[in-house]
Amino acid sequence: MSKKRWSFEDVSNTAVSNRARVFYNNAFAYYRKEEYNNAIENLQKAIKIRSDFYEAIVLLGCVYAEVKDERNAVECFQRVIELRPKDYTAFFNMGIGYSSLDNHEQAILCFETAIELEPDNRHEVFHLLGMQYSYEGNQGKALDCFEKAIALKPDDQGILFSIGYCNLLCSNLEEAKDCFIQNCLRGYQFRWRSILGLGHIAFLEKDKEKGMNCYKESLSLCDKVDSFFEKMESDYKFLKLELQGFSREEYDEILNLLKDKKE
């Protein structure tokens, strides 16, 4: 669910019965083997014995996150916060859970609290916070968060890509172009998506040949063809490309040409 991890194995300071501890240890072993249903069953038994078994609730939340059951994951992290109101990681993970449920308003509250609790990790949380504001349509606040994030970690390609994407959404084409070009020069991680963004910009600037070349290059770099076309479709909707002057008809023609080329 996030890059943060708790120390699941350390339950030495938790006053729980041996039976609850056995269920927890079994669950942790299943978790490591990715046998998540068995892990959930054992954790539920441990928590039934001791309702405030902190480590078991934490692990249960992470297991639910692994199986994409975000609602139950969020409920677990809420229980963690009831036990430890200043648990940074619980707020962080709960924010990601709310975001996955498209509850961006609650995600914003979680990330803002996380920033207050642990300033040393602000770059990561500012990035996530900016994404929530972008989803909510507040691109000004989104860019402000992204700029704070990149100031704290200038070499982060993900943050730089988000700045470019947000600028493209706002029709700030030169600013977006600069971010995407920088990302292409920095490494492979966001290259195909950055080149895809450069393709959008080229078409918006009426340079169809350059735009098509960018799309073809992006497609060739993407490991999964389906992911490329899913991203093309989501970009058209989220970036409101039609409102920026990129007609749906022309976009569909381009998609068909790219699909024919790949086949």
Contacts in CASP RR format, 6 or more apart in sequence:
PFRMAT RR
TARGET T0000
AUTHOR 0000-0000-0000
METHOD contacts of the structure
MODEL  1
MSKKRWSFEDVSNTAVSNRARVFYNNAFAYYRKEEYNNAIENLQKAIKIR
SDFYEAIVLLGCVYAEVKDERNAVECFQRVIELRPKDYTAFFNMGIGYSS
LDNHEQAILCFETAIELEPDNRHEVFHLLGMQYSYEGNQGKALDCFEKAI
ALKPDDQGILFSIGYCNLLCSNLEEAKDCFIQNCLRGYQFRWRSILGLGH
IAFLEKDKEKGMNCYKESLSLCDKVDSFFEKMESDYKFLKLELQGFSREE
YDEILNLLKDKKE
1 61 0 8 1.000
1 62 0 8 1.000
1 65 0 8 1.000
1 66 0 8 1.000
1 73 0 8 1.000
1 93 0 8 1.000
1 96 0 8 1.000
1 97 0 8 1.000
2 89 0 8 1.000
2 92 0 8 1.000
2 93 0 8 1.000
2 96 0 8 1.000
3 124 0 8 1.000
4 89 0 8 1.000
4 92 0 8 1.000
4 93 0 8 1.000
6 55 0 8 1.000
6 58 0 8 1.000
6 59 0 8 1.000
6 62 0 8 1.000
6 89 0 8 1.000
8 28 0 8 1.000
8 31 0 8 1.000
8 55 0 8 1.000
8 58 0 8 1.000
8 59 0 8 1.000
8 62 0 8 1.000
9 28 0 8 1.000
10 55 0 8 1.000
11 21 0 8 1.000
11 24 0 8 1.000
11 55 0 8 1.000
14 53 0 8 1.000
14 54 0 8 1.000
14 55 0 8 1.000
16 24 0 8 1.000
16 46 0 8 1.000
16 49 0 8 1.000
16 50 0 8 1.000
16 53 0 8 1.000
17 49 0 8 1.000
17 50 0 8 1.000
19 49 0 8 1.000
20 45 0 8 1.000
20 46 0 8 1.000
20 49 0 8 1.000
20 50 0 8 1.000
20 53 0 8 1.000
20 56 0 8 1.000
21 46 0 8 1.000
23 42 0 8 1.000
23 43 0 8 1.000
23 45 0 8 1.000
23 46 0 8 1.000
23 49 0 8 1.000
23 56 0 8 1.000
24 42 0 8 1.000
24 43 0 8 1.000
24 46 0 8 1.000
24 53 0 8 1.000
24 55 0 8 1.000
24 56 0 8 1.000
24 59 0 8 1.000
26 38 0 8 1.000
26 42 0 8 1.000
27 38 0 8 1.000
27 39 0 8 1.000
27 40 0 8 1.000
27 41 0 8 1.000
27 42 0 8 1.000
27 43 0 8 1.000
27 46 0 8 1.000
27 56 0 8 1.000
27 59 0 8 1.000
27 60 0 8 1.000
27 63 0 8 1.000
28 39 0 8 1.000
28 59 0 8 1.000
30 36 0 8 1.000
30 38 0 8 1.000
30 39 0 8 1.000
30 42 0 8 1.000
31 39 0 8 1.000
31 59 0 8 1.000
31 62 0 8 1.000
31 63 0 8 1.000
34 66 0 8 1.000
36 63 0 8 1.000
36 66 0 8 1.000
36 67 0 8 1.000
39 59 0 8 1.000
39 63 0 8 1.000
40 60 0 8 1.000
40 63 0 8 1.000
40 64 0 8 1.000
43 56 0 8 1.000
43 59 0 8 1.000
43 60 0 8 1.000
43 63 0 8 1.000
44 60 0 8 1.000
46 53 0 8 1.000
46 56 0 8 1.000
47 53 0 8 1.000
47 56 0 8 1.000
47 57 0 8 1.000
47 60 0 8 1.000
50 56 0 8 1.000
52 83 0 8 1.000
54 80 0 8 1.000
54 83 0 8 1.000
54 84 0 8 1.000
57 76 0 8 1.000
57 79 0 8 1.000
57 80 0 8 1.000
57 83 0 8 1.000
58 76 0 8 1.000
58 80 0 8 1.000
58 90 0 8 1.000
60 76 0 8 1.000
61 72 0 8 1.000
61 73 0 8 1.000
61 76 0 8 1.000
61 77 0 8 1.000
61 93 0 8 1.000
62 73 0 8 1.000
62 93 0 8 1.000
64 70 0 8 1.000
64 72 0 8 1.000
64 73 0 8 1.000
64 76 0 8 1.000
65 73 0 8 1.000
65 93 0 8 1.000
65 96 0 8 1.000
65 97 0 8 1.000
68 100 0 8 1.000
70 97 0 8 1.000
70 98 0 8 1.000
70 100 0 8 1.000
70 101 0 8 1.000
71 101 0 8 1.000
73 93 0 8 1.000
73 97 0 8 1.000
74 94 0 8 1.000
74 95 0 8 1.000
74 97 0 8 1.000
74 98 0 8 1.000
74 101 0 8 1.000
77 90 0 8 1.000
77 91 0 8 1.000
77 93 0 8 1.000
77 94 0 8 1.000
77 97 0 8 1.000
78 94 0 8 1.000
80 87 0 8 1.000
80 90 0 8 1.000
81 87 0 8 1.000
81 90 0 8 1.000
81 91 0 8 1.000
81 94 0 8 1.000
84 90 0 8 1.000
86 117 0 8 1.000
87 117 0 8 1.000
88 114 0 8 1.000
88 117 0 8 1.000
88 118 0 8 1.000
88 121 0 8 1.000
91 110 0 8 1.000
91 111 0 8 1.000
91 113 0 8 1.000
91 114 0 8 1.000
91 117 0 8 1.000
92 110 0 8 1.000
92 111 0 8 1.000
92 114 0 8 1.000
92 121 0 8 1.000
92 125 0 8 1.000
94 110 0 8 1.000
95 106 0 8 1.000
95 107 0 8 1.000
95 110 0 8 1.000
95 111 0 8 1.000
95 114 0 8 1.000
95 128 0 8 1.000
96 107 0 8 1.000
96 128 0 8 1.000
97 107 0 8 1.000
98 104 0 8 1.000
98 106 0 8 1.000
98 107 0 8 1.000
98 110 0 8 1.000
99 107 0 8 1.000
99 128 0 8 1.000
99 131 0 8 1.000
99 132 0 8 1.000
99 135 0 8 1.000
102 135 0 8 1.000
104 132 0 8 1.000
104 133 0 8 1.000
104 135 0 8 1.000
104 136 0 8 1.000
105 136 0 8 1.000
107 128 0 8 1.000
107 132 0 8 1.000
108 129 0 8 1.000
108 132 0 8 1.000
108 133 0 8 1.000
108 136 0 8 1.000
111 125 0 8 1.000
111 128 0 8 1.000
111 129 0 8 1.000
111 132 0 8 1.000
112 129 0 8 1.000
114 121 0 8 1.000
114 125 0 8 1.000
115 122 0 8 1.000
115 125 0 8 1.000
115 126 0 8 1.000
115 129 0 8 1.000
122 148 0 8 1.000
122 149 0 8 1.000
122 152 0 8 1.000
123 148 0 8 1.000
123 149 0 8 1.000
123 150 0 8 1.000
123 152 0 8 1.000
123 153 0 8 1.000
123 156 0 8 1.000
123 159 0 8 1.000
124 149 0 8 1.000
126 145 0 8 1.000
126 146 0 8 1.000
126 148 0 8 1.000
126 149 0 8 1.000
126 152 0 8 1.000
127 145 0 8 1.000
127 146 0 8 1.000
127 149 0 8 1.000
127 156 0 8 1.000
127 158 0 8 1.000
127 159 0 8 1.000
127 162 0 8 1.000
129 145 0 8 1.000
130 141 0 8 1.000
130 142 0 8 1.000
130 144 0 8 1.000
130 145 0 8 1.000
130 146 0 8 1.000
130 149 0 8 1.000
130 162 0 8 1.000
131 142 0 8 1.000
131 162 0 8 1.000
133 139 0 8 1.000
133 140 0 8 1.000
133 141 0 8 1.000
133 142 0 8 1.000
133 145 0 8 1.000
134 142 0 8 1.000
134 162 0 8 1.000
134 165 0 8 1.000
134 166 0 8 1.000
134 169 0 8 1.000
139 166 0 8 1.000
139 169 0 8 1.000
139 170 0 8 1.000
140 170 0 8 1.000
142 166 0 8 1.000
143 163 0 8 1.000
143 166 0 8 1.000
143 167 0 8 1.000
143 170 0 8 1.000
146 159 0 8 1.000
146 162 0 8 1.000
146 163 0 8 1.000
146 166 0 8 1.000
147 163 0 8 1.000
149 156 0 8 1.000
149 159 0 8 1.000
150 156 0 8 1.000
150 159 0 8 1.000
150 160 0 8 1.000
150 163 0 8 1.000
153 159 0 8 1.000
155 186 0 8 1.000
157 183 0 8 1.000
157 186 0 8 1.000
157 187 0 8 1.000
157 189 0 8 1.000
157 190 0 8 1.000
158 183 0 8 1.000
158 189 0 8 1.000
158 190 0 8 1.000
160 179 0 8 1.000
160 182 0 8 1.000
160 183 0 8 1.000
160 186 0 8 1.000
160 190 0 8 1.000
161 179 0 8 1.000
161 180 0 8 1.000
161 183 0 8 1.000
161 190 0 8 1.000
161 193 0 8 1.000
161 194 0 8 1.000
163 175 0 8 1.000
163 179 0 8 1.000
164 175 0 8 1.000
164 176 0 8 1.000
164 179 0 8 1.000
164 180 0 8 1.000
165 176 0 8 1.000
165 197 0 8 1.000
165 239 0 8 1.000
167 173 0 8 1.000
167 175 0 8 1.000
167 176 0 8 1.000
167 179 0 8 1.000
168 176 0 8 1.000
168 197 0 8 1.000
168 200 0 8 1.000
168 201 0 8 1.000
168 239 0 8 1.000
169 238 0 8 1.000
169 239 0 8 1.000
169 240 0 8 1.000
171 204 0 8 1.000
171 244 0 8 1.000
173 201 0 8 1.000
173 204 0 8 1.000
173 205 0 8 1.000
176 197 0 8 1.000
176 201 0 8 1.000
177 198 0 8 1.000
177 201 0 8 1.000
179 194 0 8 1.000
180 194 0 8 1.000
180 195 0 8 1.000
180 197 0 8 1.000
180 198 0 8 1.000
180 201 0 8 1.000
181 194 0 8 1.000
181 198 0 8 1.000
183 190 0 8 1.000
183 191 0 8 1.000
183 194 0 8 1.000
184 191 0 8 1.000
184 194 0 8 1.000
184 195 0 8 1.000
184 198 0 8 1.000
191 221 0 8 1.000
192 218 0 8 1.000
192 219 0 8 1.000
192 221 0 8 1.000
192 222 0 8 1.000
192 228 0 8 1.000
193 218 0 8 1.000
193 231 0 8 1.000
195 214 0 8 1.000
195 217 0 8 1.000
195 218 0 8 1.000
195 221 0 8 1.000
196 214 0 8 1.000
196 215 0 8 1.000
196 218 0 8 1.000
196 228 0 8 1.000
196 231 0 8 1.000
196 232 0 8 1.000
196 235 0 8 1.000
197 214 0 8 1.000
197 218 0 8 1.000
197 235 0 8 1.000
198 211 0 8 1.000
198 214 0 8 1.000
199 210 0 8 1.000
199 211 0 8 1.000
199 214 0 8 1.000
199 215 0 8 1.000
199 218 0 8 1.000
200 235 0 8 1.000
200 239 0 8 1.000
200 241 0 8 1.000
200 246 0 8 1.000
202 208 0 8 1.000
202 210 0 8 1.000
202 211 0 8 1.000
202 214 0 8 1.000
203 211 0 8 1.000
203 246 0 8 1.000
203 250 0 8 1.000
203 254 0 8 1.000
204 241 0 8 1.000
204 244 0 8 1.000
204 245 0 8 1.000
204 246 0 8 1.000
212 254 0 8 1.000
212 257 0 8 1.000
215 232 0 8 1.000
215 254 0 8 1.000
215 258 0 8 1.000
216 258 0 8 1.000
216 261 0 8 1.000
218 228 0 8 1.000
219 225 0 8 1.000
219 228 0 8 1.000
219 258 0 8 1.000
219 261 0 8 1.000
219 262 0 8 1.000
222 228 0 8 1.000
225 262 0 8 1.000
229 255 0 8 1.000
229 258 0 8 1.000
229 259 0 8 1.000
232 255 0 8 1.000
232 258 0 8 1.000
235 241 0 8 1.000
236 242 0 8 1.000
236 246 0 8 1.000
236 248 0 8 1.000
236 251 0 8 1.000
241 251 0 8 1.000
242 248 0 8 1.000
242 251 0 8 1.000
END
